[in-house]
């Protein structure tokens, strides 16, 4: 009787544990103070010129407050040497966490663009990469991916998305170079024009040593627990993407948050309807500045939560690992 009562009490305690807010990136109005601006050449060879905070602010496509952050691109000038944009990386890294991003607007759905919201570890690909939002040109759906060193392959799990490539290793000879493991969705509310028309929504990503899950909630379907600052993924239903099948903690470590908007990556211009607008992607991006007026991120909120220690133990106890364009490290 004592043992049964003890176990019941212990399990009840575990079940009632919750998430604790670790970081609220907009709370003090100094969002960009928590990030570093990348100004080197684009590692993905995009037709872009990444600029620093001062340049972007003076050019009118970067701003911050306690209620919203805007990160855009230059949309006023012809740019024969690459269109000015920003790429920022969080100063802080996390070995796990629940990342909740409330976006009012994203740069997707515009010919020539290649925006992404992602997590990445040092010494890529040895510490992994998690792409949460990514698309190209006038695409209308999101692609979520992981990129790792050799040894991590994902398997089908309970999710609404579809596995496009299963090996997270960037050099798998049976996949396109740097493809990693990718999960697509057919939901047009997740990316591009429909996403912005709907007023965006929330992307929630649970990153643990056992799995990575990504949920998307349109603006009119955001769970009340997220709005109230008490997120409970157990009540959110199936994720859009569920990466499991290997020891995630071995391949994905010390992740930093990244936002970027580059142009003309992935060599997909010729295979899209955008090719009717210009002979090449670089030609279009260079000479049509007004086309990129809406190529901006509007962040309403970005928060990172951590499990309490007891909840983390419960998750470990209950978790059992199961026995088209190219993305790449940016």
HUTACOR-V444197 format. One record per pair of residues at least 12 apart in sequence whose C-alpha atoms are under 6 Angstrom apart, sorted by sequence separation. I is the first residue (numbers start at 1). J is the second residue. If there is no record, write none. Layout:
BEGIN
I&J  I&J
END
This chain:
BEGIN
39&51  61&73  73&85  118&130  132&144  154&166  168&180  203&215  269&281  118&131  131&144  153&166  167&180  168&181  203&216  118&132  131&145  153&167  167&181  202&216  37&52  117&132  130&145  153&168  166&181  202&217  117&133  130&146  152&168  165&181  201&217  116&133  129&146  165&182  201&218  264&281  116&134  129&147  164&182  201&219  115&134  128&147  150&169  163&182  164&183  200&219  128&148  148&168  149&169  163&183  114&135  147&168  148&169  162&183  114&136  146&168  161&183  162&184  113&136  125&148  126&149  147&170  161&184  113&137  125&149  161&185  215&239  112&137  214&239  215&240  111&137  214&240  110&137  111&138  214&241  109&137  110&138  213&241  109&138  213&242  109&139  212&242  212&243  211&243  49&82  147&180  211&244  48&82  49&83  50&84  146&180  47&82  48&83  49&84  50&85  51&86  146&181  29&65  48&84  50&86  145&181  29&66  145&182  211&248  28&66  144&182  210&248  27&66  144&183  209&248  26&66  143&183  209&249  143&184  141&188  140&188  142&190  38&87  141&190  142&191  37&87  38&88  141&191  37&88  140&191  36&88  140&192  35&88  36&89  35&89  35&90  34&90  35&91  34&91  266&326  245&321  245&322  159&238  161&240  159&239  160&240  161&241  159&240  159&241  109&192  108&192  109&193  154&243  154&244  155&245  105&196  154&245  152&246  104&199  105&200  104&200  103&200  103&201  102&201  102&202  101&202  101&203  100&203  100&204  99&204  99&205  98&205  98&206  97&207  96&207  96&208  128&251  127&251  128&252  127&252  127&253  121&253  121&254  121&255  120&255  119&255  120&256  119&256  119&257  119&258  118&258  117&258  117&259  116&260  115&260  115&261  114&261  115&262  179&326  114&262  179&327  114&263  113&263  178&328  112&263  112&264  95&253  95&254  94&254  93&254  94&255  93&255  93&256  111&274  90&256  90&257  89&257  89&258  112&281  88&258  88&259  87&259  87&260  86&260  107&295  107&296  106&296  107&297  106&297  105&297  105&298  104&298  103&298  103&299  103&300  102&300  102&301  101&301  101&302  100&302  100&303  99&303  99&304  80&286  98&304  79&286  98&305  78&286  97&305  78&287  97&306  78&289  77&289  76&289  48&262  75&289  75&290  46&262  47&263  46&263  47&264  75&292  46&264  75&293  46&265  72&295  72&296  71&296  71&297  70&297  70&298  69&298  69&299  68&299  68&300  67&300  25&302  24&303  23&303  23&304  22&304  22&305  21&305  20&305  19&305  20&306  44&330  19&306  43&330  19&307  19&308  17&311  14&310  14&311  14&314
END
